[in-house]
């Protein structure tokens, strides 16, 4: 599968600019020329046919992806802490004879992409074992996914991510520009290798039709939804999509999906992307917080309760589970894995009978 580096993109752009200056220096641009509009037109012309962009609707809208489905599952994001929480939670549900993989469609974002893809692929036990192991040696995980001591370019991306005031395309593009320019210690294929190591997901194909992941195009700010059909069209393996979905600005990535450099699926106007399952009969939605309280990984305003109302307005019956975080939790600290595993397992005891009743 072809790979483009950010350096090669910048070099190509520089050569093109030089040629333009050499050959056309005498021709001034008209006063009405809008470079942003021109760039948007070029981008749309070249990328509209890859099928990856799927804008989140402003009003409750039925999803063609969920048409005719009964049980669907939406898994939101939240860093290493939340992957560990998912491991404990899903393990606890299994022990109580509740299988979330009974869902006919799974939409995963960031941590939820890890949990959902491993669940759908039949590799959940591997993910759980990996996180149980690393919970005992968090220093080793910190070496695999170095996020401490950010440099100036990383701090810039992180601060912009936390200081935006809305989820508009302009705000997403501002974060994306900083994400592209961040000198992260873990980027490119390294993000995919980490996803593969932890989940066991395929690095060559998209074997499970019911699995969908989300991400955001750093350049255009578009929300991307990846399923089997568009993944195979663009040569995107499942492990790579999980990596892109978890490419947090200023921490890791960006990661290529097709020919788009992408960042974390949580950097979006929607908190959990519940619109993707709108129209299914029943949907279980699991998020780390309500979107505006507790530990967060973006400053974009969210409210999962509003998102659930929009989902139910399409006729989908929803069940919301909010994991919650203890005060002061650092979602990217590997030392938080062990308490997260325990918290998830204990929470399963409370939610298992409710899930059984909801999906009965």
N, C-alpha and C positions, 0 to 999 in steps of 0.2 A: 504494500500500500504506500503511495507516494506521500512524502512528508515535506512541508515547507517550513523553514526556520524563520523566526521573526527577523533575523539579520538579513536573510536573502530577500525578504519582502522590502526591507528598508533600502538595501542596496539597489534592487530593481527600480524602486521609486526614485532613488537618487539619479540613476542613469537616465531614466526617462525625463526627469526634470532638467538635467544637463543638456540633453538633446533638444528639448523644447527651447531652452534659453539660447542655444547656439543657432538653431534654425529659424527661430521665430521672434528673436529679440526685438525686431523692428515693429512688430505688430502688437500694439497695446490692446488690452482687453477693453471691451465696451463698458461704459459706466454701469450698465444694467446687469452685468455678468455676476451671477451668484455661484461661487465655487461649491458651496454646500449642496445646492440644488443639483448642480452638474454631477457631483460625486454620488449623490443619492440615485440619480437616474442611471448612471453607469453601473452602480452596485446592483440595483434592481434588475437591470437588463441581464447581467451576468449570473445572478444567483437565484432569481425567482423560480427557476425550474428544478432546483435541487430538492424541493418538497420539505425542507427542514423547518422553515419559518412558519409559525402558527400563532398569530397574534391572540392574546387573551381578550375575549370579548368584553365590551363595556357594559353590556346588559346580559341577563340570563339567557343562555343560548344552548340548544341541544348540540351535543358533540356527535359527529358522524362516526367517530371511533368507538363510541359506547352504545351505538344503536343496537337494540335487541338483547343487551346483556343484563344479567340478573345481579350477580355479586361483583362489585369492584372494590379496589383497595388503593388508597392514596397515602403515601409515606413521605412526610416532609423531611427537611434537613436540619442539621445542628452539630456538625463537627464530630471529632473523635468520641466525645462524650455520648452523643446521640447514637452513633453506630453501636457502641457498647450497650447502651440502654436497649436498643432494638434486639441485640443478641440475647440479653437476659429476658426480655419480654416474650420474644417468639419462642425461646426455649421453655419458658414457663407455661406458655399456652400449649405447646406440644405435650408437656407432662400432664396437662389437664384435658387432653384429647380435643384440643382446638387447633385447627390447621388453617392459618391465614392464606395458604397457597390454594385454598378452595376458591379464591377469587378468580374470575374469568379474565380480569384485566388488572394490572398493577402499574401504577404511575409512581415513580420514585424520583425524588429530588435530593441531590447531594448525599447526605448520610442515608436517606431513603432509597437512593439509587443503589448503594451498596447492599443494603438489607433486602430490597425488593428483587434485585437481579440474582443474588445468591439464593434467595428463597425460590424464585421461579425456575432457576436452573437446576435445582436439586442439590446445591452446594452450601446450604445454610450451615450445616454441621461444621464445615471447614471454617467459615467466617467466625462462628462462635468459638471454635478451638483456638483460632489465631488471636482473637481478642482476649480470651481467657489467659493465653500464654503471655501476651504483651502486658496484660494488667499486672502480672507478677514481675515483669522486667520493663517498666515504662521507659527506662533510659535507652533501651535498645530500639524501641519504637520511635523515640525522639530522634535517633540517628537516621532511621528510615524516612521519617517525615519531619525534617528540621524546620521549625517555625519560630524558634526563639531568636532574639537579637536581630530584629529586622533592620535592613539598611535604609537609606534615605528614600530610594525608589519604592521600596515596599511600604514604608510609612506613608508615603504620598498616596498610594493606592488605598491603603487601609483608612486613612483619614477622609479621603473623598467618599469612600463607601459609607462611612458612618455619618458624614455631614450633609448628604443630600436630603432634600425635604419632601421629595415625591418620587413616584415610580414612573415618571414620564420617559419617553424614549431619549430625550436630551440628557436626563439624569443618568440613565443606564449607559448612554454613550460616554458620558464624562467618566464614569467608573471604568468602563471598558477601555478607554484610552489609557488611563493610569494602569490598569491591569496589564495591558500590552507592553507598557514601558517599565514594568517592575522586574528587577533582577532577582527573581526567586531562586532559592537553592534547589527546589524541586519543580521541574517544568518539563514540557514536551513529553517524550516517551517515558520518562521517569514516573510521571503521574499514572500512566497506564500500567506500568510494571507494579506499582504499589497496589493499584486496584486489583490486578490479576492475582498478586500474591495473597491478598486478603480474601478475595471472593471466589477465586477459581473460575471466574467467568471467561468465556471464550475470547481469545485474542485474534481470531480469524473469521468469526461469523456471528450472527444474531440468532441463536438456536430456538429461542422461546418467543412465539408470536404474541403472547399476552403481555409482555414486558415493554414498558415505555419509560424513557428518561427525559429529563428536561435540562436545558442549558440556555445561555444567552450569548448572542453574537456580540463580541466586544466592539466591533466596528460600527454595526448598524443599530445596536440596541434591541434587536428583534428577539423575541422568545422563540426558542427552538424546541420541538418535541420530536423525539426519535423513537420510531417503532421498527419492526422487522422490515417492512417494505422499503421505507426510505433509507434505512441503514444499509441494506444490501445494494440499493441503487447508488449510494455514495461510498461504499466500501468501509463502513463503520462497524467494527466489532463491538460486542457488548461491553467488554472490559474497558474499551476506550471511551464509550459513552458514559459509563459510570465515572471514569476519571474526569471527563469534561464537566459533568454535572457537579463535581465536588471541587472544581478549580477556583478556590476562593481568592479574590483579588488581593494582591500583596502578600499572599501566603504560598500558593502553588499555582502552576499553570502559567498562562492559558494553555488550552489543549485544543488541537485541531479536530473538528468534526467535518469530514469532507474537506472543503477548502476554507472553512470559517474558523478563525481563532475564537474560542469560546471560554466563558467563565461560568462560575457556579449558577445552577438553576435557581437558587434562592435569591439572586440579585435581580428581582423582577417585581412588577406591580402586584402580582398574585403571590400569596404566601405559600400555598400548597399545590396550586395548579389543579384545583378541583374541577374547573370547567372542562377538563379533558375527559372526565367520566360523566359529565352531565347528560342525563337521559337514561342512564342505567337504572334498574329498579331499586337497587340498594347499594350504598357506598359507605365503607368504613374509612374515615379520615383520621390519621394519627399525626399530630404535630408536637414539636418540642414545647412551644409556648402558645399563648393566644395571639402572638405576633407583635405585641407592644409592651409586654412586661417580661421580666426575667432575663436570662442570658440570651443575647441575640448576636448575629453575625453580619448585620447590615442595619443602616439607619433608615432604610426605606420604610415609610409608614405602612403597616399591615394590620388587618383585623380578621382573624379566621372566622369569627362569628358572622361577619358580613358575607364572607365567602361561602359559608354554609347556607346562609339565607338564599343567596343567588343560586346555589346548587339545588336546593329544595324547590325553588321556584320553577325549575324545569321538570318537576315531577319525580325527582330522585329522593328517596328517603335516606337521610344521612345519619350516621352515628359518629360523633366526634370524640376522640380520646386525646387529651392534652397531657403529655408526659410530665411537664413541669421540671424545674431545676432548683436545687438548693441554692440559697443566697451565696453570691460570690463565686459561683461555678465558672471556671475557665473552660470553655467548650473544646479548646485545642490542646489542653494539658493532658498528656498520656496518664498522669497520675490519677486522673478522674475516672479512668476506665473501670477500676475495681468497684467503686461505689455505684457507678452507673449500671454495671452488670447486675448488682444486687437489687438496685432500685427497680430495674426493669422486670426482674424475676418476681419480685414481690407484687408489683403492679398487675402482673398477669393473673394473680389469684383473685383480684378484684374484678377485672374485666372479662375473664373467661366466661362466666355465666351470662353476662350481658351480650357478648358476641354470639354465643350459642343461640340465645333467644332471638337476636336480631337477624341471624342468618338461617334460622330454622324454617 
